[in-house]
Amino acid sequence: MALYLLFESASGYGLFHAYGIDEIGQSVEAVRSSVLDLERFGKAVKLTAFNPFSSAVDALNQCNAISEGIMTDELRSFLELNLPKPKEGKKAKYSLGVVEPKVGSHIAEVTGIPCQSNEFVQELLRGVRLHFDRFIKELKESDLEKAQLGLGHSYSRAKVKFNVNRVDNMVIQAIFLLDTLDKDINSFSMRVREWFSWHFPELVKIVNDNYLYAKLAKFIVNKSDLAEKDIPALADIVGDEDKAKEIVEAAKASMGQDLSPVDLINVQQFAQRVMNLSEYRKNLYEYLVTKMNDIAPNLTSLIGEVVGARLISHAGSLSNLAKCPASTLQILGAEKALFRTRAEWLVTLQTNARLRHALIVTQRQVHLSLAKNCVSKLRRDWTSMTRIMRGLMHLPRKARKRSPKLRLMAMQWNWISLPMLMTVKPSLELRRRRRKRSIS
């Protein structure tokens, strides 16, 4: 049986005919030893056809399709035009060697061309890659290097720029920053309390909230300057007139020491920094709520924004979390506690402090039902997102170009992997084949 080789380069598609394999040997070691010798390897493989890409954009589109295991229309027409056509009702007397098994399966499924991808074919294609510029006389080595460099930059830039999980990445970064801000604000608030307590120690027992304490420390500055006229302003900050009067009375009989003006200015500036961090934390939480309602509204309604964001950050993305079964979701965030605590299941669940949800640390049955509901909500969120993007791609191109937001969403959709879509909803052609198999 004849063997043809499909080689995807940065400059175009190449089709090679391995006609002299008997001269170099049909084993992998024989091919591997003959690859470095161009004269010996050239007697076994020859160029049949070459189809250059029309532009850099076309090269990028072809590269994306190959990476996803999809055969494009250009590749199909190239193969059908240059490969021998078998007679009607008979099988082809040749096979096509490819590097990617997914591409080979797609080619065999659509065109009926038998494909193979094994170690022997890969060694032959390695030799073709090594001597590719020698097979095509019009192609210079410098031109091939420039094409590879340009295509590599374009492919990497597009993958980074149009990452389908970048909305998930924003949620992951936001929840990490929210946890870090909580720790920092608590540490800084304790430092403000300890620092200002040298001057006004009675204020700690009157005000328990860290944000209000920092706000009062910035307003009071010097306790000796507090008087009856400051009670309305203190009441606006604290929200209680009786507590404002208590602060003024405590300042008159305070046991704290006097601080210099420079020290008081430093305390006031540090209290302002703590207030700014607290306000930014509130804005960040609102931003996280908005993002979670956009990408996972069903999960958010079930377990909340913060817990849902922690689950997504621990899984890596919403798609990875949607693929997890309920049993994996059950212990997500408590792997160390699971292996450390081998006693009862309830003890392990109580150590799952990462999720911080009231229902998770209760009985086992409640936890199982909550995990199942989370999985169903997650998959509903993911399928709704894919349906929206699928409907968007069916819009006319002019309609997408009018709106920048639609254009950006369409460009994001181009980078969603096809296997993930097949797991969400099978295509019409695939469902027909399944019916035929079940009937037969």
C-alpha positions, 0 to 999 in steps of 0.5 A, spaced: 500 500 500 502 506 498 504 511 503 503 519 502 505 524 508 501 530 509 506 536 512 503 542 515 509 548 515 508 555 516 508 557 509 503 552 506 501 544 506 506 539 503 504 532 500 509 527 499 510 520 497 514 515 500 515 511 494 522 508 496 521 506 503 524 499 501 531 502 500 532 505 507 528 500 511 521 499 514 523 499 521 523 506 525 530 505 527 532 505 519 528 511 518 531 514 524 538 513 521 537 515 514 533 522 516 540 526 517 542 523 510 539 528 505 541 523 499 539 517 502 532 520 505 531 523 498 531 517 494 525 514 499 521 521 499 519 526 494 514 532 493 508 531 490 504 537 491 505 544 495 499 549 496 502 555 499 498 560 504 495 566 501 496 571 507 499 571 514 491 571 516 490 565 512 496 561 515 494 563 522 487 560 521 489 554 518 494 553 524 488 554 529 484 549 525 490 544 525 491 545 533 484 543 534 484 537 530 479 540 524 480 539 517 479 546 513 476 546 506 482 548 503 486 542 506 480 538 503 480 541 496 488 540 496 488 533 498 482 531 493 486 534 488 492 531 489 491 524 492 489 518 487 482 517 486 479 510 488 474 507 483 467 507 485 465 502 490 472 500 492 477 502 497 483 506 496 490 503 495 494 508 499 494 511 506 495 518 508 500 519 514 499 525 519 502 528 525 496 529 529 491 523 530 485 528 531 486 531 524 487 524 521 480 522 524 477 528 521 480 527 514 478 519 514 471 521 517 469 526 512 473 524 506 474 517 507 481 517 506 485 512 510 489 515 515 495 513 520 499 516 525 504 512 528 511 512 530 514 510 523 510 516 520 512 521 525 519 519 523 518 520 516 515 527 517 521 529 522 525 528 516 521 532 511 521 537 516 528 537 517 529 538 509 523 541 507 527 547 504 531 542 500 524 539 497 522 546 494 527 550 490 523 556 490 523 557 498 529 559 501 531 557 508 530 565 510 523 565 508 521 559 511 524 562 518 521 568 517 514 565 516 515 560 522 517 566 526 511 570 524 506 565 525 509 563 532 508 570 534 501 571 531 499 564 534 501 566 541 499 573 541 492 570 539 491 565 544 493 570 549 489 575 547 483 571 545 483 566 551 476 563 552 477 563 559 479 570 561 473 572 564 474 566 569 481 569 570 478 575 572 474 572 577 480 568 579 484 574 580 479 578 584 477 572 589 485 572 590 485 579 591 479 579 596 482 574 600 489 578 600 485 584 602 481 581 608 488 579 611 492 586 610 486 590 612 485 586 618 493 586 620 493 594 618 487 595 622 490 592 628 496 596 627 492 602 627 488 600 634 495 599 637 498 605 635 492 610 637 491 606 643 497 609 646 494 616 645 486 614 646 486 607 649 478 607 651 476 608 644 478 600 643 472 598 648 467 603 645 468 602 637 469 594 635 468 595 627 475 596 624 473 601 619 469 606 624 475 605 628 480 608 623 475 613 621 474 616 628 482 616 629 483 620 622 477 625 625 479 625 632 487 626 631 488 629 638 483 627 644 484 633 648 481 637 642 474 633 643 468 637 645 461 638 645 461 641 639 464 635 635 458 630 638 454 631 631 460 629 627 461 623 631 454 621 631 454 621 623 460 617 623 458 612 628 451 612 627 449 613 634 448 619 638 449 616 645 456 613 643 458 619 640 457 622 647 460 616 650 467 618 646 467 625 648 466 623 655 472 618 655 476 623 651 476 628 657 478 622 662 482 618 658 489 615 661 493 615 654 499 619 653 500 625 649 503 624 642 507 629 638 504 633 632 508 629 627 506 622 631 499 624 630 500 626 623 503 619 621 497 616 625 492 620 621 495 618 614 495 611 616 488 611 618 487 614 611 490 608 608 486 603 611 480 607 610 482 607 602 483 599 602 477 598 606 473 602 600 477 599 595 475 592 598 467 594 597 468 596 590 472 589 589 466 585 592 461 589 587 465 587 581 466 580 583 458 580 584 457 583 577 462 578 574 459 572 577 452 574 575 455 574 568 458 568 568 455 563 573 448 566 575 445 559 577 451 557 581 451 564 584 444 564 586 445 557 590 452 558 594 453 565 593 458 569 589 464 568 594 464 561 594 462 560 587 468 564 585 473 560 590 470 554 587 472 556 580 479 559 582 480 552 585 478 548 579 482 553 574 476 555 570 468 555 569 469 549 564 474 545 568 469 546 574 463 544 570 467 537 568 468 535 575 463 530 578 459 531 584 464 527 588 470 531 586 466 538 587 465 535 594 472 535 597 474 541 592 478 545 597 479 540 602 484 535 599 489 536 604 484 535 610 481 529 606 488 525 606 490 528 613 483 526 616 482 519 615 477 518 621 469 520 619 467 523 613 464 529 617 470 530 621 473 531 614 467 536 611 468 540 618 475 542 616 473 544 609 474 551 611 476 554 604 469 554 601 466 557 608 459 555 606 454 553 612 451 547 608 458 544 607 460 543 614 453 539 616 451 532 615 453 528 609 446 527 606 446 535 605 453 536 603 451 530 597 445 534 595 448 541 595 454 538 591 449 535 586 446 541 585 452 545 584 454 541 578 447 541 575 447 549 576 455 549 573 453 545 567 447 549 566 451 556 566 456 553 561 451 550 556 448 557 556 454 560 555 456 556 549 449 557 546 449 564 546 456 564 543 453 559 538 447 563 536 452 569 535 456 566 530 450 565 526 449 572 525 451 575 519 458 578 519 455 585 517 451 585 524 457 583 528 462 588 525 457 594 527 457 592 534 464 592 537 462 587 543 459 582 538 465 582 534 469 581 541 465 575 543 465 572 536 473 572 536 472 569 543 468 564 540 473 562 535 477 559 540 473 555 544 475 548 543 470 543 538 471 537 543 468 541 549 462 543 544 461 536 542 460 534 550 455 539 551 451 538 545 452 533 539 451 536 532 446 534 528 450 529 523 453 526 529 446 524 532 444 521 525 450 517 525 448 514 532 441 513 530 444 509 524 448 505 529 443 503 534 438 501 528 443 497 525 
